[in-house]
Amino acid sequence: MAAVGSGGSVGAAPGMAVVAPLPALTSRLPVRRAAAKRAASGPQPAAPEQKRARSGTASSQPPGRAPLRALSVPAAPGPGPPRKALTVTAAPRTGKGNCGAAPVPAEAPVGGAHRRRAAWDLKGQLSDLRAALGNQKEKAQRLDGENRQLREQLRELQEALQERERRVEELDGCVSTLSTELEKHRQESELRGQQLEELREADRELSARLEAAEAQLHQTKAALAQSDSEVAELRLRAESQARRLREQEELHEAEVAELRAQNQTQSQRLQEKEEQQHALEMERRRLHNLVQELKFLWLFSPTQGNIRVFCRVRPLLAAEKEKQKGMEHLHFPPQDNKTLVLLREEESHIGRERKEDLKYDFSFDRVFRPSASQEEVFEEISLLVQSALDGYHVCIFAYGQTGSGKTYTMEGPDALDPERRGMIPRAVRQVFQGAQELAEKGWQYRFSASFLEIYNESLRDLLGARPECGELEIRRVSSASEELHVPNLRRIPVASEDEVLQLLQTATANRSVARTALNDHSSRSHSIFQLRIDGTNAARELRCSSVLSLVDLAGSERLDKSQSQGKRLRETQSINTSLSSLGLVIMALAKKEPHIPYRNSKLTYLLQNSLGGNAKMLMFVNISPLEENFSESLNSLRFASKVNECVVGTAHANRK
């Protein structure tokens, strides 16, 4: 350790602090700024070492003040800038006793100087040595006591120093926290200042608005004061008008009572009119059906049946007019639209003598000449189509040889062409128009459509994406009923004419057609379109149901003319077989045989519901105008005559 001089600064080693024992205790705590300042100024010069006289002579210190001794204490490590060592000044130890006792002066030698014992005075020398040894022991004990006291003071000072450093660290943390909070409060203060400025601006704006509102309020009060007088005047007028209105109300109540009485009377009359209208509607249906039945009867021919037959002769095509000039073999009597005569020249087999022409007279319900339009033909069957809405099953089919115009009559070349559309699209239009008219009388109708073909004795659904064979079969509706149906056939609900026309286009695209020697676009199957009609009248608690069937039969062919081979040959054979089965059924019905061979073909089996007398029947027999087809035309007309002679059961309406 380095000693501390009278005016001195500390000359300690780096990292050590000089500590002086009490009583003269002066401690300087390490402050960061002061320590940093002293550290920056550099080390101070050390004070001269204090000399002490071993012999107990007085020191160079001023009287009354004990000499100081410096103690070095290591500086406690810690964060922050380096700190200056703690310096404590302690009083020197003199004489015996505790630290700080009054100094004991040493024995002065006699005569003012140390008396030297004689060499022979061993006892005196021993006594001196013992006295010196005792002094040294006392001095050592005194020094030990001081050392213990200093160590205790050092420990206490170190604890105090650590406590001070801990408090300094805490204060530093508090300062940092307070600085952060101060910055936060400063920012909040700025934000509050901005908000205060905004509030002041808003206050100024609201003040301006308040002033404007107060001005407007003053104006409103002035206007209100003016209005009060007007209100008083209006109140007087209103009271006057109220009196007049009460008087008028009393008059109106009397008129209303009278009108209610009249309304009740009118309601009763309207109900009576509705009853009369319903009775007239039922009478119209009865008379309509009676007219249809009368048209089936021939007043002058007891052999006529109740299946109506229409004959239609198609016109010559442009290519056919070059080969054949006119239609001399066909004769239409003037003023008679029910007769057709076939003429043929007959030559002698033994010479050239010409015989009279052979005449074949045929009479039907109506004969249409080649010039007849589709509209003219449909006018004759429109009443029959109307019967379907009244609850009657209706069946219309076309028969004739290939190329005679059956498909043209039933479907037309284009269902969307209003002039040339066939019987099927025209019948659909009439059904929907009639349903709209009957809706005003309380009738509501639901419709569903189906379209199939019989190809090579197999049923095919024409409304599917790909018609498949062998999937559809004809079954009875129930074991107790003779009515037949096709269970898996698609029946699509329709609500308008356009929806049905779209289905007809789909069926036309799926139907089986092919080119033959007799017809470039020959139908190779029988097609059957059915429209199921279900009607209800909730007010009258009436219901009716019916099926409108429109059939386009495939044309009969002669193999020597059609020149069919392979697949076309099988189709021709199947068509001719089914048409022959239809002829056998017609002959059996005409002869009233007990057994009718409906099951001989799918065509007759499917038409059993209609041919059996449960439907109103009409057949078109289509005739080719070509003279080369004379034999086929004659056979078709003879078959049509047989059909016209058939008597089937009377159709009844399906109403509940």
Buried (B, 14 or more C-beta within 10 A) or exposed (E): BBBBBEEBBBBBEEEBBBBBBBEBBEBEBBEEEEBBEBEEEEEEEBBEEBEBEEEBEEBEBEEEEBBBBBBBBEBBEBEEEBBBBBBBBBBBBBBEBEBBBEBEEEEEEEEEEEEEBEEEEEEEBEEBEEEEEEBEEBBEEBEEBBEEBBEEBBEEBBEEBEEBBEEBEEEBEEEEEEEEEEEEEEEEEEEEEEEEEEEEEEEEEEEEEEEEEEEEEEEEEEEEEEEEEEEEEEEEEEEEEEEEEEEEEEEEEEEEEEEEEEEEEEEEEEEEEBEEEBEEBBEEBEEBBEEBEEBBEBEEEEEBBBBBBBBBBBEBEEEEEEEBEEBEBBBBEEEEBBBBBBBEEEEEEEEEEEEEBEEBEBBBBBBBBBEBEBEEBBEBBEBBBBBBBBBBBBBBBBBBBBBBBBBBBBBBEBBEEEEBBBBBBBBBBBBBEBBEEBEEEBBEBBBBBBBBBBBBEBBBBBBBEEBEEEEBEBEEEEEEEEEBBBEEBBBBEBEEBEBBBBBBEBBBEBBBEBEBBBBEEBBBBBBBBBBBBBBBBEEBEBBBBBBBBBBBBBBBBBEEBBBBEEEBEEBBBBBBBBBEBBBBBBBBBBEEEEEBBBEBBBBBBBBBBBBBBBBBBBBBBBBBBBBEBBEBBBBBBEBBBBBBBBBBEEBEBBBE
